[in-house]
Amino acid sequence: MAETSTTRTFICIDFPDEIIKETARLQSLIKKQKFVGKLTELENLHLTLKFLGEISEEKLERVKSSLQEIKFSSFQAHLEKTGTFSYKKQPRIVWLKIAGRQIYELQKKIDETLSKEFPKEERFMSHLTIARIKYVKTPENFINHVEKLSVKKLSFQVEEFKLCSSELTRQGPVYTTLETYKLME
């Protein structure tokens, strides 16, 4: 029996250079705190709107055509604050919140469009993962440091979203854009 190939996929928003530069500045401030883990590579920064997981080529084609049906206007979003997701009081993810009501509306529209194929997101939080933490000696101090970082409230225009594939390698994930969906002017 032939094995069907699958592609690990997700839907995301990419960021302009000024947002990436601010993220790099924040990462350098986080790095001053001693931790075991890694910073997200700047070329891999994105806001995941929906993770689809491993899907067949047939399903991928249906997703591509469904996403083409989305009509949504371009919009402004901005950086807001940093924080952590923790597990048993140990920080695991350092995030940068991306604010803008329309991000949630676009995510909901994507969810609705793909609802026949995929479950809806339980709790969507508009964030950018900027570091993954394995261990910190003083978790409380680390979390306080992250939460007190001063984030430049930079705004940017969201004019498109993308369907991407993710190939996991030893060096880290490799993302490839499969399709780009322009938002209306």
C-alpha positions in Angstrom: 0.0 0.0 0.0 1.4 3.4 -1.0 2.2 5.8 1.8 0.5 9.2 1.4 2.8 12.1 1.9 1.8 14.8 4.4 2.9 18.3 5.0 3.2 20.0 8.4 1.3 23.3 7.8 0.2 26.5 9.5 -1.3 29.9 8.7 0.5 33.0 9.8 1.4 36.7 9.5 4.9 37.8 8.8 6.5 41.0 10.2 8.2 44.1 8.7 11.9 44.8 9.4 11.2 47.3 12.2 9.2 44.8 14.2 11.9 42.2 13.7 14.6 44.7 14.9 12.5 45.5 18.0 12.1 41.8 18.7 15.9 41.3 18.3 16.5 44.2 20.9 14.1 42.5 23.3 15.8 39.1 22.8 19.2 40.7 23.6 17.7 42.0 26.9 16.2 38.5 27.7 19.6 36.9 26.9 21.2 38.9 29.8 19.2 36.7 32.1 20.9 33.3 32.4 18.7 30.6 31.0 18.9 27.2 29.2 16.9 27.3 26.0 17.0 29.2 22.7 15.9 32.4 21.1 13.6 32.2 18.0 15.7 32.8 14.9 14.7 36.2 13.5 14.0 34.7 10.0 11.5 32.4 11.7 9.4 35.0 13.5 5.7 34.9 12.6 2.3 35.1 14.3 0.5 31.8 13.9 -3.1 32.3 13.2 -3.9 28.5 12.9 -1.7 25.4 13.2 -3.0 22.7 10.8 -0.5 20.0 11.6 0.3 17.1 9.2 -2.1 17.2 6.3 -2.4 15.2 3.1 -1.7 16.8 -0.4 -5.5 16.5 -1.1 -6.5 18.3 2.1 -3.7 20.9 1.4 -5.3 21.7 -1.9 -8.8 22.1 -0.3 -7.2 24.4 2.3 -5.6 26.6 -0.4 -8.8 27.0 -2.3 -10.9 27.7 0.9 -8.4 30.4 2.1 -8.8 32.1 -1.3 -12.5 32.7 -0.5 -11.6 34.9 2.6 -12.4 38.6 2.0 -10.8 40.7 4.7 -9.5 44.3 4.8 -5.9 45.1 5.6 -5.4 46.6 9.1 -3.1 48.0 11.6 -1.6 46.0 14.5 1.0 47.0 17.1 3.4 45.6 19.6 2.1 45.6 23.2 4.0 43.8 25.9 6.2 40.8 26.7 5.3 37.9 29.0 5.7 34.1 29.6 3.8 30.9 29.4 4.8 28.8 32.3 4.4 25.2 33.4 4.6 24.4 37.1 6.0 27.9 37.8 8.9 27.3 35.3 8.8 29.7 32.3 8.7 27.7 29.0 7.9 30.3 26.3 8.7 34.1 26.2 6.2 35.9 24.0 5.6 39.3 22.6 1.9 40.3 22.4 0.7 41.6 19.0 -2.4 43.8 19.6 -5.1 44.7 17.2 -8.8 43.6 17.3 -8.7 42.7 13.6 -6.1 40.0 14.2 -8.7 38.1 16.3 -11.4 38.8 13.6 -9.1 37.4 10.9 -8.2 34.4 12.9 -11.9 33.7 13.6 -12.7 34.1 9.8 -9.9 31.5 9.1 -11.3 29.2 11.7 -14.8 29.5 10.3 -13.6 29.0 6.7 -11.8 25.8 7.7 -14.3 24.5 10.2 -15.3 21.5 8.1 -11.7 20.3 8.0 -10.2 21.4 11.3 -11.4 22.1 14.9 -11.7 25.7 16.0 -9.0 27.2 18.1 -9.7 26.8 21.8 -7.9 29.9 23.0 -6.2 32.1 20.4 -3.7 34.6 21.8 -2.1 36.9 19.4 1.6 36.5 20.2 5.0 36.0 18.8 7.2 33.3 20.4 10.6 35.0 20.9 12.3 32.4 23.1 11.8 28.8 24.3 13.1 28.1 27.8 14.2 24.7 29.2 15.5 25.9 32.5 16.1 29.1 34.6 17.6 29.0 38.1 15.3 31.7 39.5 12.0 31.5 37.6 10.3 34.3 39.5 13.2 36.8 38.8 13.2 35.7 35.1 9.5 36.2 34.7 9.6 39.6 36.5 12.4 40.7 34.2 10.5 39.6 31.0 7.3 41.3 32.2 9.0 44.6 32.9 10.7 44.9 29.5 9.9 48.2 27.9 8.4 47.4 24.4 8.3 50.1 21.8 4.7 50.4 20.7 5.4 50.1 17.0 2.5 49.8 14.6 2.5 48.0 11.3 0.1 47.3 8.4 -1.0 43.7 7.9 -1.7 43.3 4.2 -1.5 39.6 3.8 -1.4 36.2 5.5 0.4 33.1 4.5 0.0 29.3 4.3 3.3 27.8 5.2 4.9 24.4 5.7 7.3 23.6 8.5 10.0 21.0 8.2 11.6 20.1 11.5 15.3 19.6 11.3 18.2 19.2 13.8 19.1 22.8 13.2 15.6 24.0 13.9 12.4 24.4 11.8 12.6 25.4 8.2 9.5 27.4 7.0 8.4 27.6 3.4 5.6 29.8 2.1 3.1 27.7 0.1 0.6 30.4 -0.7 0.2 34.1 0.1 -3.3 35.7 0.5 -3.6 39.4 0.0 -6.0 41.4 2.2 -8.2 44.0 0.6 -7.1 47.7 0.5 
